[in-house]
Amino acid sequence: METLQKIALIFTIIGAINWGLIGFFDFNLVASLFEDASVISRIIYAIVGVCGIINIMLLFYHIEKDPR
């Protein structure tokens, strides 16, 4: 499970960097690398979304373990 968590964190960081580039510079890195409407870019967006959900679950898992 630890490997899945690390992979999810890496993809979430990549997604956050992409959103930062969009916000600051109006530059979408994924769209520029894989074409705006390509299947690959949609798959990458879906993977980043699933990884974000995994990270949300990890957040609540740690809160549940340590009630402080």
Beta strands, then each sheet from edge to edge (+ up, - down):
end
